[in-house]
Amino acid sequence: MQDLERILNHFERLCSIPRCSRQTEQLREYLADFAKVRGYDVQSDAAGNLLIRRGEPRLCLQGHYDMVCVGRAPEIVLEEREGWLSARDSSLGADNGIALAMMMVLMEEGAELEFLLTADEEVGLVGAKALAFDLVSPDLLNLDFEEEGIVCIGCAGGVDLIAHKPSATRADDRPAWRVSLSGLPGGHSGVDIDKGIPNAIKELAQALADLEGIALVAFRGGERHNSIPTHAEAVIHSESRPRLPDPIRVEAAEGAGEVLEEGEVLLRLLATAPHGVVSRNEELKIPEKSLNLAMVEFAADRSRIDYSLRAMSDEGLEALADRMETLLKRYGFGVDREEAYPAWRPEINPFTRQVAESMAREFGRSEYRAIHAGLECGILGEKYPKIRMASIGPTIENPHSIRERVDLGSVARTFRVLRQIVDSV
């Protein structure tokens, strides 16, 4: 059986096991049993991370086993078309399921390696932050990059800002209308933030803020911190049916009797609040700092805004968080910082050169790059400062969205690179 077929067989099995972030217990047991049956020592910690080891390894392969569930996920129906694998009406979970499947092939062959499988990466690198293992390998290869032929040697740091305050209401007996915007493409809040993808929260808020004579009852939008919002909806009071541009839908709603006292201010805040690229790193040709207006919930009892911030340096991230916290506090919000993780500073060393040489043998080229997204290498570098690290992976498009797809030819090529690296250590 060809390597690609073996990888896809394992991936298909992984897709049949629920693995949305924070709902991965069944998959963790499956992976642990898979390794034990093949003669590997398996350790687990309180955070749900797995360390799988055999022999005296010189290389650790690392990936996460949770996925971002969008659309119908975790019900995943695989579809293959013109050399690409996707899922029907759901995220695919090739991020990072393809990496797991590659590792499973190597486990079947009894490779003397360490496999570090981390939990809940997609909700703030939770597992990596709580790692409690002693790694013995001098080098670590992360398999969570999403472009073939590239050796990633750096990543952004990030933090979530949670802004909250109590709401107050006043009476309003005018007719109620539900307005909604859905079906936008979505995407990864880091690597896709500079691709001009519309934010459903911003689009709907801007449309409503331009209307006269309305009052806001409620507003809700977004799916998760690390995704560009695809859906937003609001309930408003207005004497007549509001006229809004397509594809915003308007339908009569049950009267609420009360509206938010600060509704107009909150809508204007959302309409004008920053979202997207703040500055660019011209040397790395990626965003330097970015903001994702990720989730909003305005209701009768409370108002909440969730932001996801990223920067290519810890200092830049701190400055960006301070700036946004000041803005939100001007509107009376209290602000908490959650799920912070450090940037991974780029470094070229003997291990990264070895990875680049293997990449060049397969693709005829190779280049070093950093990514404007969180990789666990930033945290791992703090925990294991003597371990040298790099990251590679096959081409995956539109992760964290129902448009996610993976290039199958790229999977095969990247696995050949991985074999070369494993054989050379």
C-alpha positions as CSV (number, residue, x, y, z in Angstrom):
1,M,0.0,0.0,0.0
2,Q,1.4,3.4,-1.0
3,D,2.2,5.9,1.8
4,L,-0.5,8.4,0.7
5,E,-3.2,5.6,0.9
6,R,-2.0,4.6,4.3
7,I,-2.1,8.2,5.5
8,L,-5.6,8.8,4.1
9,N,-6.9,5.5,5.7
10,H,-5.8,6.7,9.1
11,F,-7.2,10.2,8.5
12,E,-10.6,8.8,7.5
13,R,-10.6,6.9,10.8
14,L,-9.7,10.0,12.7
15,C,-12.6,11.9,11.0
16,S,-15.0,9.3,12.4
17,I,-14.0,10.1,16.0
18,P,-15.2,13.4,17.6
19,R,-12.2,15.8,18.1
20,C,-13.6,19.3,18.5
21,S,-11.5,21.2,21.0
22,R,-12.3,20.3,24.6
23,Q,-14.2,17.2,23.3
24,T,-11.3,14.9,22.5
25,E,-11.4,12.2,25.2
26,Q,-12.4,9.4,22.8
27,L,-9.6,10.3,20.3
28,R,-7.0,10.6,23.0
29,E,-7.8,7.0,24.1
30,Y,-7.7,5.8,20.5
31,L,-4.3,7.3,19.9
32,A,-2.9,6.0,23.1
33,D,-4.1,2.5,22.4
34,F,-2.9,2.6,18.8
35,A,0.6,3.4,20.1
36,K,0.7,0.9,22.9
37,V,-0.4,-2.0,20.7
38,R,2.6,-1.2,18.5
39,G,5.1,-1.4,21.3
40,Y,5.4,2.3,22.3
41,D,5.6,3.7,25.8
42,V,2.8,6.2,26.3
43,Q,2.6,8.9,28.9
44,S,-0.2,11.3,29.6
45,D,-0.6,14.4,31.8
46,A,-3.4,16.3,33.5
47,A,-4.0,18.5,30.5
48,G,-4.6,15.5,28.2
49,N,-1.3,15.7,26.3
50,L,0.3,12.4,25.1
51,L,4.0,11.6,24.9
52,I,4.7,8.5,22.8
53,R,8.2,7.1,22.7
54,R,10.2,4.1,21.5
55,G,13.9,3.4,21.8
56,E,16.4,6.2,22.1
57,P,14.9,8.9,19.8
58,R,16.9,11.8,18.4
59,L,13.8,13.5,16.9
60,C,10.4,14.5,18.4
61,L,7.5,14.9,16.0
62,Q,4.8,17.3,17.4
63,G,1.2,18.1,16.5
64,H,-2.1,18.7,18.2
65,Y,-5.1,16.3,18.1
66,D,-8.0,18.7,18.4
67,M,-9.7,20.6,15.6
68,V,-11.8,23.7,15.0
69,C,-15.3,22.5,14.4
70,V,-17.3,24.7,11.9
71,G,-20.5,23.9,10.2
72,R,-21.7,20.3,10.6
73,A,-18.4,19.1,12.3
74,P,-17.7,16.9,14.1
75,E,-19.9,15.0,11.6
76,I,-17.4,15.0,8.7
77,V,-18.3,13.7,5.3
78,L,-15.1,13.5,3.1
79,E,-15.2,14.7,-0.5
80,E,-12.3,14.3,-3.0
81,R,-12.2,16.4,-6.1
82,E,-9.4,17.1,-8.5
83,G,-6.7,16.1,-6.1
84,W,-8.1,18.0,-3.1
85,L,-9.8,16.6,0.0
86,S,-12.5,18.6,1.8
87,A,-15.6,18.0,3.9
88,R,-19.2,18.6,3.0
89,D,-20.6,21.6,4.9
90,S,-18.0,21.4,7.6
91,S,-14.4,22.1,8.5
92,L,-12.1,19.2,7.5
93,G,-9.7,19.0,10.4
94,A,-6.7,18.4,8.1
95,D,-5.3,21.0,10.6
96,N,-3.8,18.9,12.3
97,G,-5.3,15.5,11.5
98,I,-3.1,14.9,8.5
99,A,-0.1,15.3,10.8
100,L,-1.5,12.7,13.1
101,A,-2.1,10.3,10.2
102,M,1.5,10.7,9.1
103,M,2.7,9.9,12.6
104,M,0.5,6.8,12.8
105,V,2.2,5.5,9.6
106,L,5.6,5.9,11.2
107,M,4.3,4.2,14.4
108,E,3.1,1.2,12.3
109,E,6.7,0.9,11.1
110,G,8.2,1.1,14.6
111,A,10.2,4.3,14.1
112,E,12.4,5.2,17.1
113,L,10.9,8.6,17.6
114,E,9.1,10.7,20.2
115,F,5.6,11.8,19.3
116,L,4.3,14.7,21.3
117,L,0.5,15.1,20.8
118,T,-0.9,18.1,22.5
119,A,-4.5,18.9,23.6
120,D,-6.7,21.9,22.9
121,E,-4.3,23.8,20.7
122,E,-7.1,25.5,18.8
123,V,-8.5,27.2,21.9
124,G,-5.4,28.9,23.1
125,L,-2.6,26.3,23.0
126,V,-3.9,25.0,26.3
127,G,-2.2,21.6,26.3
128,A,1.2,23.0,25.4
129,K,1.1,25.5,28.2
130,A,0.5,22.7,30.7
131,L,3.1,20.2,29.4
132,A,4.6,18.0,32.1
133,F,7.0,15.7,30.2
134,D,10.7,15.3,30.0
135,L,11.7,15.2,26.3
136,V,14.9,13.4,25.4
137,S,15.2,14.4,21.7
138,P,17.6,17.3,20.8
139,D,15.4,18.3,17.9
140,L,11.6,18.8,17.4
141,L,9.7,19.0,14.2
142,N,6.3,20.6,14.4
143,L,3.9,19.3,11.7
144,D,1.3,22.1,11.9
145,F,2.5,24.4,9.0
146,E,0.2,24.7,6.0
147,E,2.3,25.4,2.9
148,E,4.5,22.8,1.2
149,G,8.1,23.5,0.4
150,I,8.5,26.0,3.3
151,V,10.5,25.6,6.6
152,C,8.7,27.7,9.2
153,I,11.1,29.0,11.9
154,G,8.9,31.6,13.7
155,C,5.3,32.4,14.6
156,A,3.2,35.2,16.1
157,G,2.2,35.4,19.8
158,G,-1.4,36.0,20.7
159,V,-3.8,36.9,23.4
160,D,-7.6,37.1,23.7
161,L,-9.3,40.2,25.1
162,I,-12.7,39.6,26.8
163,A,-14.6,42.9,27.3
164,H,-17.7,42.9,29.4
165,K,-20.1,45.1,31.3
166,P,-23.7,45.0,32.5
167,S,-26.5,46.2,30.3
168,A,-29.5,48.4,31.0
169,T,-32.8,48.5,29.1
170,R,-35.7,50.9,28.5
171,A,-39.2,50.4,27.3
172,D,-40.0,50.4,23.6
173,D,-43.2,49.0,22.1
174,R,-42.5,49.4,18.4
175,P,-42.4,46.3,16.1
176,A,-39.4,44.0,16.4
177,W,-37.3,42.8,13.5
178,R,-34.7,40.1,13.2
179,V,-31.8,40.9,10.9
180,S,-29.1,38.4,10.1
181,L,-26.1,37.9,7.9
182,S,-24.7,34.4,7.3
183,G,-22.8,32.3,4.9
184,L,-19.7,34.5,4.7
185,P,-16.5,32.6,3.8
186,G,-14.7,32.8,7.2
187,G,-11.2,31.8,7.7
188,H,-8.2,31.5,10.1
189,S,-7.9,34.7,12.2
190,G,-4.1,34.7,11.7
191,V,-3.0,33.4,8.3
192,D,-6.2,34.7,6.6
193,I,-6.5,38.0,8.3
194,D,-4.8,39.9,5.4
195,K,-6.9,38.3,2.6
196,G,-9.8,40.7,2.7
197,I,-12.3,38.2,4.1
198,P,-15.4,40.1,5.4
199,N,-16.2,40.0,9.1
200,A,-20.0,39.3,9.6
201,I,-20.0,41.3,12.8
202,K,-18.5,44.3,11.2
203,E,-20.7,44.1,8.1
204,L,-24.0,43.8,10.0
205,A,-23.0,46.5,12.6
206,Q,-22.1,49.0,9.9
207,A,-25.3,48.4,8.0
208,L,-27.4,48.9,11.2
209,A,-25.4,51.9,12.4
210,D,-26.3,53.7,9.2
211,L,-30.1,53.3,9.9
212,E,-32.1,56.0,11.5
213,G,-34.9,55.5,14.0
214,I,-34.0,52.0,15.2
215,A,-33.3,50.7,18.7
216,L,-31.2,47.6,19.5
217,V,-32.6,44.7,21.5
218,A,-29.8,42.2,21.1
219,F,-26.8,41.5,18.9
220,R,-24.8,38.2,18.6
221,G,-22.1,37.2,16.2
222,G,-19.0,35.1,15.6
223,E,-18.2,31.4,16.3
224,R,-14.8,31.2,18.0
225,H,-11.7,33.3,18.8
226,N,-9.5,32.0,16.0
227,S,-12.0,32.3,13.2
228,I,-13.1,35.3,11.2
229,P,-16.9,35.5,11.9
230,T,-19.2,34.0,9.3
231,H,-22.5,34.8,11.0
232,A,-24.1,37.7,12.9
233,E,-27.7,38.6,13.8
234,A,-29.5,41.3,15.7
235,V,-33.0,42.1,16.9
236,I,-34.1,45.7,16.6
237,H,-37.2,47.8,17.1
238,S,-38.4,50.0,14.2
239,E,-41.7,51.5,13.2
240,S,-41.3,50.0,9.7
241,R,-39.4,47.2,8.1
242,P,-35.8,48.3,7.8
243,R,-34.3,48.4,4.3
244,L,-30.9,46.7,4.3
245,P,-28.7,45.5,1.4
246,D,-28.4,41.9,0.3
247,P,-27.4,39.4,1.6
248,I,-28.7,40.7,5.0
249,R,-32.0,39.1,5.8
250,V,-34.9,40.9,7.6
251,E,-37.9,39.2,9.1
252,A,-40.5,40.1,11.7
253,A,-39.7,39.0,15.2
254,E,-41.6,38.7,18.5
255,G,-41.8,42.0,20.3
256,A,-39.4,42.3,23.2
257,G,-40.9,45.4,24.9
258,E,-37.5,46.6,25.9
259,V,-34.4,47.8,24.1
260,L,-30.8,48.4,25.2
261,E,-30.2,51.9,26.5
262,E,-26.7,52.0,24.9
263,G,-27.7,50.2,21.7
264,E,-26.8,53.1,19.4
265,V,-23.4,53.5,21.1
266,L,-22.7,49.8,21.0
267,L,-23.5,49.6,17.3
268,R,-21.3,52.5,16.5
269,L,-18.5,50.9,18.5
270,L,-18.8,47.7,16.5
271,A,-19.0,49.6,13.2
272,T,-15.9,51.6,13.9
273,A,-13.8,49.2,16.0
274,P,-10.6,48.0,14.4
275,H,-10.4,44.6,12.7
276,G,-7.7,43.2,10.4
277,V,-4.1,44.0,9.8
278,V,-2.7,46.7,12.0
279,S,0.9,46.7,10.6
280,R,3.0,44.6,8.3
281,N,6.4,43.0,8.6
282,E,8.0,43.8,5.2
283,E,11.0,41.6,5.8
284,L,8.9,38.5,6.5
285,K,6.2,39.6,4.1
286,I,3.4,38.9,6.6
287,P,1.3,41.0,9.1
288,E,3.3,42.2,12.1
289,K,0.2,42.9,14.2
290,S,-3.5,42.1,13.7
291,L,-6.9,42.1,15.4
292,N,-9.8,39.8,14.9
293,L,-13.2,41.0,16.2
294,A,-14.2,37.5,17.0
295,M,-17.4,37.3,19.0
296,V,-20.1,39.6,20.3
297,E,-23.1,39.2,22.5
298,F,-25.2,42.1,23.6
299,A,-28.3,41.1,25.6
300,A,-30.6,42.6,28.3
301,D,-28.3,41.5,31.2
302,R,-24.8,42.0,29.8
303,S,-22.7,43.1,26.8
304,R,-19.6,41.2,25.8
305,I,-17.0,41.6,23.0
306,D,-14.2,39.1,22.4
307,Y,-11.1,40.0,20.4
308,S,-8.2,37.8,19.2
309,L,-4.9,39.7,19.0
310,R,-1.6,38.6,17.3
311,A,1.8,40.0,16.9
312,M,5.2,38.8,15.8
313,S,6.9,39.9,19.0
314,D,5.9,39.7,22.6
315,E,6.6,43.5,22.9
316,G,4.4,44.3,20.0
317,L,1.6,42.1,21.4
318,E,1.7,43.8,24.7
319,A,1.5,47.3,23.1
320,L,-1.4,46.2,20.9
321,A,-3.3,44.7,23.9
322,D,-2.8,47.9,25.9
323,R,-4.1,50.0,23.0
324,M,-7.3,47.9,22.6
325,E,-7.9,47.7,26.3
326,T,-7.7,51.5,26.5
327,L,-10.3,51.8,23.7
328,L,-12.7,49.3,25.2
329,K,-12.5,50.9,28.7
330,R,-13.4,54.2,27.2
331,Y,-16.8,52.6,26.5
332,G,-17.1,51.4,30.1
333,F,-16.0,47.8,29.5
334,G,-14.0,45.8,32.0
335,V,-11.3,43.9,30.1
336,D,-9.7,40.5,30.9
337,R,-6.8,39.0,29.0
338,E,-7.0,35.2,28.4
339,E,-5.1,32.4,26.6
340,A,-1.9,34.4,26.0
341,Y,0.9,32.6,24.3
342,P,4.4,33.8,23.2
343,A,5.9,34.5,19.8
344,W,8.5,32.1,18.4
345,R,11.5,34.2,17.4
346,P,13.1,33.0,14.0
347,E,16.4,31.2,14.3
348,I,18.5,29.3,11.7
349,N,20.6,26.5,13.2
350,P,22.0,23.1,12.1
351,F,18.6,21.4,12.5
352,T,16.7,24.0,10.4
353,R,19.3,23.7,7.7
354,Q,18.9,19.9,7.7
355,V,15.2,20.3,7.3
356,A,15.7,22.8,4.5
357,E,18.1,20.5,2.7
358,S,15.5,17.7,2.8
359,M,12.9,20.0,1.5
360,A,15.1,21.2,-1.3
361,R,15.8,17.6,-2.4
362,E,12.0,16.9,-2.8
363,F,10.8,20.3,-4.2
364,G,13.9,21.6,-5.9
365,R,13.7,24.6,-3.6
366,S,13.2,25.6,0.0
367,E,12.8,28.8,2.0
368,Y,12.6,29.9,5.6
369,R,9.5,31.7,6.7
370,A,7.6,32.8,9.8
371,I,3.8,32.6,10.1
372,H,1.3,35.1,11.5
373,A,-0.5,32.5,13.6
374,G,0.2,30.7,16.9
375,L,2.3,27.6,16.8
376,E,3.1,25.6,19.9
377,C,6.8,26.1,19.1
378,G,6.6,29.5,20.9
379,I,5.6,27.8,24.2
380,L,7.8,24.7,23.6
381,G,10.8,27.0,23.1
382,E,10.2,28.5,26.5
383,K,9.8,25.1,28.2
384,Y,12.6,23.4,26.4
385,P,15.1,26.1,25.5
386,K,17.8,23.6,24.4
387,I,15.7,21.8,21.8
388,R,16.1,23.1,18.2
389,M,12.8,23.4,16.3
390,A,11.3,23.8,12.9
391,S,7.8,23.4,11.4
392,I,6.6,21.9,8.1
393,G,3.4,20.6,6.6
394,P,1.3,20.0,3.4
395,T,-0.7,22.7,1.7
396,I,-4.0,23.3,3.5
397,E,-6.3,26.1,2.3
398,N,-8.9,28.0,4.4
399,P,-8.4,26.2,7.7
400,H,-11.0,26.9,10.5
401,S,-13.8,27.2,7.9
402,I,-16.1,25.0,5.8
403,R,-13.9,25.8,2.8
404,E,-10.9,24.0,4.4
405,R,-9.2,21.6,1.9
406,V,-5.9,19.8,1.7
407,D,-3.8,19.1,-1.4
408,L,-3.3,15.3,-1.6
409,G,-0.3,15.5,-3.8
410,S,1.2,17.9,-1.3
411,V,0.5,15.4,1.5
412,A,2.5,12.7,-0.4
413,R,5.4,15.1,-1.1
414,T,5.6,16.4,2.5
415,F,5.6,12.9,3.9
416,R,8.6,12.0,1.6
417,V,10.4,15.0,3.2
418,L,9.4,13.8,6.6
419,R,10.9,10.4,5.9
420,Q,14.2,12.0,4.8
421,I,14.4,14.0,8.0
422,V,13.6,10.9,10.1
423,D,16.2,8.8,8.3
424,S,18.9,11.5,8.7
425,V,18.7,12.0,12.4
